[in-house]
Amino acid sequence: MADELENVVFVGKKPPMTYITSVITAFAIHDEVTVKARGRSISLAVDTVEILWRRFMKDVEVKSVKIGTDELKTRDGTLKPISTIEVILTRGS
């Protein structure tokens, strides 16, 4: 399972440069990297991909974007829907 997650970057509440560095590091090993986020972190994931593409790796291409909804269990036990995004990036030629 660790090999499967090696090329996945989960975006949370840290500054974008943290995630950009992680994506660049993952591209050193893999040809394809996935950026995932959910909830309020979705806009940060989009910013991360845009900054990466515009400033650091102009040969990065978006292979696909998947959006969806997960159900998150709250403290009181109810299920709450939360939006998700998955951006799959590849290195262009």
C-alpha positions in Angstrom: 0.0 0.0 0.0 2.9 2.4 0.7 3.9 2.1 -3.0 0.5 3.1 -4.1 0.5 6.3 -2.0 4.0 7.2 -3.0 2.8 9.3 -5.9 -0.2 10.9 -4.1 0.0 14.3 -2.4 -2.8 15.0 0.1 -3.5 18.8 0.4 -4.5 20.1 3.8 -3.9 23.4 5.6 -0.2 24.0 5.0 1.1 26.6 2.6 1.1 25.8 -1.1 4.9 25.5 -1.3 4.8 22.5 1.0 2.6 20.6 -1.5 4.5 21.9 -4.5 7.7 20.5 -3.0 6.0 17.2 -2.4 4.8 17.0 -6.0 8.2 17.9 -7.4 9.8 15.2 -5.2 7.2 12.6 -6.4 7.9 13.5 -10.0 11.6 12.7 -9.4 10.4 9.0 -9.0 7.1 8.7 -10.9 5.8 9.8 -14.2 2.3 10.5 -12.8 1.4 12.3 -9.5 -2.1 12.7 -8.0 -3.0 15.7 -5.9 -6.0 15.0 -3.6 -8.0 17.3 -1.4 -11.5 17.5 0.2 -13.6 20.3 1.6 -12.1 23.7 2.1 -8.7 22.4 0.9 -10.0 22.0 -2.6 -9.1 25.6 -3.6 -5.6 25.2 -2.1 -5.1 22.0 -4.2 -6.1 23.9 -7.4 -3.8 26.8 -6.4 -1.0 24.3 -5.8 -1.4 22.8 -9.3 -1.6 26.2 -10.9 1.5 27.5 -9.2 3.4 24.3 -9.9 2.6 24.6 -13.6 3.1 28.4 -14.0 6.3 28.8 -12.0 8.2 25.5 -11.5 7.3 22.8 -14.0 5.9 24.1 -17.3 5.9 20.6 -18.8 3.3 19.3 -16.3 -0.1 18.4 -17.9 -3.4 17.7 -16.2 -4.3 14.1 -17.3 -7.7 14.1 -15.5 -9.7 15.8 -12.8 -12.2 13.8 -10.7 -14.7 15.4 -8.4 -16.9 13.6 -5.9 -18.4 13.4 -2.5 -17.3 11.4 0.6 -19.3 10.9 3.7 -17.5 12.0 6.9 -18.7 10.8 10.3 -19.1 13.7 12.7 -18.5 13.5 16.4 -22.2 12.9 17.1 -22.2 9.9 14.7 -24.1 11.4 11.8 -22.7 11.3 8.3 -21.9 14.6 6.6 -21.2 14.9 2.8 -17.9 16.5 1.9 -16.7 17.4 -1.6 -13.5 15.8 -3.0 -11.1 16.5 -5.9 -8.4 14.4 -7.4 -6.1 16.0 -10.0 -3.9 13.5 -11.9 -0.7 15.2 -13.3 1.8 13.9 -15.9 5.0 15.2 -17.3 4.8 16.3 -20.9 7.4 15.8 -23.4 
